[in-house]
Each structure stands twice: as structure tokens, then as C-alpha cells.
Amino acid sequence: MIQVSPEHLKTGKELMLHTNVPAVGLLPKDTNTNKDGDNLNIVKKFKLRVERDRRNLYVKKLKYRGMRLLPLSQEDTEDVEISKGPQLQPGKDLLFRVRFYRPFLCGKERNNSRHSVFTCDVVAPGRCGLAALRDRVVCANDATMRLDVAAAPHLQPPTIARDLFPSGFLFINNVFYVDEREGCIDYSAPIREWAKKRGLGDFPKKDMNSVRLDELVLKLGHPEVYVHQGNCEHLFTFSEVRLVGARDPLVSSAYPRHSAVLQHQTVYCTTCAEFGAKWVVVGCTRVPFDPAFFCETCFKLYLYKDGQKIGDFKAYSYRGNEMNVLKPLG
């Protein structure tokens, strides 16, 4: 329990809570003097942490505090059968590293972040096709079906959005690489027609299933565009191209693979704040938040009675927590 002295009540001074955890922020210019002397111990610990950080990992942790690095070694491919694919040759085959970022919001909503947010890092050999690279992109819009199932929550959609809307394209170096597999449509057709009418150029189109990574003309670090689900746009860059090393996985069937993924912020239940959210409720007068997140137990106990929903609201299945590397309970 926090005790407030009478001096604080009379003088009106700000109440300072003492802690041994260094605060996140820039190191003060003068670390030897302190007006109050309360945070001197915190400043010393912060300075000691910065001095010991010879590899500058503290700054990296601040920038990518939710990133999870995944090992890229041959130990992870011991259970992969060599017969599933040809072996990569160190010093001859190329290895590409592609960084994908969080999609931009379209319509009335806007992405107000100053920088593009990292989503996943994909490593693939040069002989890998663009279609296989596209299948490794992580996006919450592919796993979510925005269907109101409040009347019968036990009847979940039998498929996900990616299976229902598989179309998409990669725009790399002014060339549209369109996914032309079964069930896909050409998203780039109206864009190419619009650009041609306005004299912006005649952009070529190719099938991504027939193009390999080592056949591309790339600009390292240049932002490219990946579009799927109609208007879900991702920026991505080719950050590295190098030869395969002896320590890299040499089984071609082990690629493409993630070398880093973003640990998304876990959304907990609004009611119990203990278990991960499984449902998104919109337009409910029984909760003070709109939208509100519920776990499976609170959703059924609070919003339903004898299998019938109480009041008028819409409910959508939430699968955002399932994409986390460290999944919450519930």
C-alpha cells in the first residue's frame, strides 16, 4: 500500500514512486547531479546498462521490441528428408532475405505511424519461385473472416479469407507479378489500364508462378509493394542477397522460411483480463467499450443465456492472438 505523508498533502508536491527498474528513455546529460536525489540510483543503473551494451543491442531492442529471431541453421532441418528436394551448393546458390511490413490502412482510416512496422523476415534461395515466397507472408487479414456469427457462435466459417480470396500480386521494379493460380483474378489489370490512360507507362505483367528469385532485377533496400485481399497493401524490401554458406540449411525443401517475425501485441479479454481474446463484439449496450474483446468463457457467460444472445450486438471471431509466437492462455 502506498502511504502519503502529510507534507505532500500540505505542500502539494508530486508524489514520486521509487523503483529499481531503469526508465526507458535517453540518458540525462548530467548523471552525477540530481536535484531531488530520488532517481540517482536509477540513473546509475541505466548508465551501467548502456556501458555494458557493446553490441548496441539495447537500442535495437527498443526499435524492434516485439521481434522474435528464429535460428537459421542446419539443426532445424535434421527432420527434413533430403529426397524432398535438391541440395543447395555452398558458394554457388544465392540466398535472398526479404523484409515485409505491416499493411497500410485504406479508406477513412489511416496509418498514422511515422515508420513502417516490421512484420516478418523471409529467407529463400534463388531457385525459389515468387509464389512460394508469397505464401510465407504473415498477415492477419488472411486468417480473419469478418462474418457476424452472434446468432450462432458455434457455427464458425468453414474457411479463412486466404482460401476464399487467394488473389494477389507483387510489384517489383515496375513489373507486376500476378498470382494466376486457380481461383485467382488479376488485381493489376485496372491499375495498368489506369496508368496507361494517364501516360504513366505500360507496366509489364508476368505470372509469379513461372518466375524465380534469381531471375529478378532488384534494387536492394528499394520499397516494393505486395497487394492481396483486394486493398491490403504491404511494403517489402530485398534487404540482402548473398551466397549460401556451409552453415546454412542446405535442403531446398526447408525454404522459404522465417528468420524473424513480429510478436504482435496480445489482446486480452475485456472482462477478466486474464485470457486471450477470442471474440470481437460490436454494438453491445452491456459493455462500456466498442468494440469489446472477450475470451471464450466470458463471451458465453455474459452475453448469452440458455444459448440465446442477450440484447442486440454483432460478434466476430478474433484470431489475432493465434499469430503470436508466444500465445496467451485461453
N, C-alpha and C positions, 0 to 999 in steps of 0.2 A: 504494500500500500504506500502511496506517495503522501508524505507529510509536508504541509505548507507551514512555514514559520510565520509568526506574527509580523516579522519585519517585512516580509514580502507583501503582506496584506496592507501595511501602513504605507510603505514606500511605493508600492505598485510596480516593483521591478519584475522583469520577466523571469519566470521560473525555469531554471536550466536543469535538465535531466542528465545525470552523469552516466557515461557509458565507456566501456573499454574497447569498443569497436571503432576503428578509424572511419571517419566520414568520407564518403566518395566525393571527390572534388579536387581542385587544383591545390597544390601545396602553397601555403602562405609565403610571402616574400621573406618575412622576418619570423623565423621559427624559434628564436631564443627569447623573445619578449612576448608577453601576453598581458593584456590589461587586467583581466579578472583572475588569470591563473587557473581557471577551471579546466580548460581544454589543453593544457600543456602536455599532459601525458598522451592524449590522442594525437597531437601534432608530432610528437617524438616517434610514436609507433608508425604513423603514416610515412614519416621521413625514412625510417628504417626499412619499411617495405619497399619504398622506391629505390633506395640504395642497393638492396639485395636483388632487385629485379634487373639483372644484367642482360637478359634477353628481351626486355621490353614487353613482357607478357601481360603486365598489369594494364597497360593501355589497350592492348589487343582484347583483353577480357572485357573492358568497358565498351569497346566498339561492337564486339560480337559476343555479348554476354550470354546469348542463348544458343550459340553454335556448338554442335557436338561433332568432334572429329572422329572419323571412322578409320581404322587401320587399313593400309594398303600394302599387304604383304602376302607371301605365298602360304602362310599358315592358315589363312582363311579359305584357301582353295584346295585343301587336302581332301575334302569330301566330294569335290567335283571330278567327275570322270573325264579322263583325258580324251576318250573316244568321242565325247560330245562335240568337240571342235578341234581345229588345228592348233598347234603350239605357236606362240609368238616367239620371234627370234630377237634376243637382246642385241642392240646395236643396229638393227635393220628396220624393225617395225616402229611406227610412230605411235605416240600416246598423247591424246588430246584431253585437256581439262576445261570444262565448260561450267560457268557460274550462272545460275538462274536466280532471278529476283522476284519479289512479291508483285502480284499483278496490280495495275493501276485501276482505280475505281472509275467507272464510266457513268454517264448520266448526270443527275443532280449532285450526287456525292462525288467528292474529290479526294485525292490522296494528298494530304497536307504535310506529309513528311518531307524533310529537306533533302534526304538522300534515299536512294533505292534500297530496300531492305532485302538482305540476302535470304534465299530460301534453301537452295541445295547446290552442291558441287558434284558434277558428274564426270567421271573419268572413263574414256572409251578409246580403243585402238583405232588406227586409221582405217582399217578394213571394216569397221562397224558402219552400218547404214544409218541414215538420218532418222528413219522410222523407229529403229531400236533406241536411239538417243531420245526421241520424243516420248517414248513410253516410260522413261525413267524420271520424267519431270514430276515433281510433287506439287499438287495444287488442291486446295480444299474444295474448289468448285467442281472438281471431277468426282469427288466422293459424296457430294451432297445432292439430295433430291428435294427440291422445295415444294413439297406437296403437303397440304393440310390434312392431317390424319387425326384430328381431335375427336371426331365422332367414333373412330375405331382405331385406337393407337396400336392394337395388336396386329393390324393389317399393314405391315410395312411394305414400301415399294420393293418389288422383286429384283430391281436392277439399280445401278447407280448412274449418275449423269454421264460418266465417261462412256458407258456402254450404249446409252441411248443417243448421245450426241458425240460421235467419235471424230468429227471433222476437225481440221486444224491445219496450220501451215507455219513454216519457218521462213522468215525474211532475212536472208544473209547476203550481204554485199550486193544489194539491189537486185536480187533474184528471189522469186517466190518458189519455195519448195513445198508443194502441196501434198498432203496425205490423200492418196487416191485408192486406199483400200476399200473393201466392200462396205457400203453403208455411209461413206464419206461424201460430202459435197465440197465444191470449190469455194472457199471463203474469199479467195483473192480475186475472183472474176470481177465483181463490182469495183474493187479498188483499182485494178489495172485499167478497166474501162474509164473510170473517173480520171485517172492520171493521163490517159491518152487524149481525152477530150480537152483537157486543160493544157496540153502541150508540155507536161512534166516528163514525158518519156514513155517508151514502150518497154515495160519491165518484162523480162522473160519468165516463163513458168516451167518448172520441172517436177517430176514425180519424186518425192523424197525416198520412196522405196527402192529406187534404182540408182541412188547417189550415195557414195561413201564419203567419210570424213576427209580422207586423204585426196579426194578429188575436188575439194572446195578451194576457192581463192579467198583467203581470210585476211582480216586486219586484226591483229592481236589487241585486245582491250577496247575494240570498237563496239558500241552497243548495237545489238541486233534485236529482232522482235519475234516473239512466239505468240500466236493467237489461237485460241480454242474456245469452246463453249459460246460461240457467237461473237462476244465482245470482250473476252477475258484476255488482256494483253500483258505479256511478261517481257521484260528486258533481259537479255542474256549476253554474255561476252565469252569469247575464247581467250582464257587467261594464260594458257601455257600449251606449247607444242614441243615435245621432246622425244628422244629415242627411248625405247623400252630398256630398262635396266635389268640386271640379273636378279635383283631383289624384288622386282615387281611380279605380280601374278602372271604366269605365262600361259595359262589356259584361256583361250579366247572366249569360251562359253561363260567365263566369270565376269565378262564385261557386257554392257556398260554397268558401272557400279558407282555408288555414292562414296565420296571421300569425306563429305561434311554435309550435315543437314541442320536446319534451324529448329531449335527447341521452342515451339510455339508456346505462348502464354496459356497456362492451364486455366480453364473456366470452371469454377466450382458452382455447386448448387446454391441458388439464392436463399433457400430456406434453411438448410442445415449447414451450409458452408463447409462440409466435410468430404463429400464425394463429388466426383467429376460430373459435369452436366451431360445429360443425355437428350434433353428436350429444350426447345426454344418456344416459349409461349408469348403470343402477341394478342393485345386487345383484351386482357383479362382484368376485370374490376376488383378481383380479390387480392391482387398483389400491387404493391406501390411502384413497381418498375415495369417498363415497357420498352423493349422486350425483357422477359424474365427467363432465367435458366433454372432447370430443375433436374435433379437426378431421378432415377427410375422409381425409387421408393416414394419420395416426396411428391412426385408428379401424380402418382396413382392415389395416394392417401389424401392429398389436399384438394385436388381438382376433380376427383371422381367419387361417386357414391353408388355402390351396387352396379358398377360397370357403366354408369351414365355420367356424363360430364356435368359439372355444376356451373351454370352461367354460360355466357357466350364468349368464346375465345378460339383462337387458332393455335395449333400445335404442330411443330416441325421437328423432325429428327435432327439431332446435332451430333456430328461425327468429328468435330474439330479436335477433340482430345485424343481420338484414336490415332491421329497422325503424329503425336508426340513420341519422341524417343523414350522418354520416361513417362509412362502413362499413369494417371492418377487412379485412386481406388474408385470402385463403383463402375 
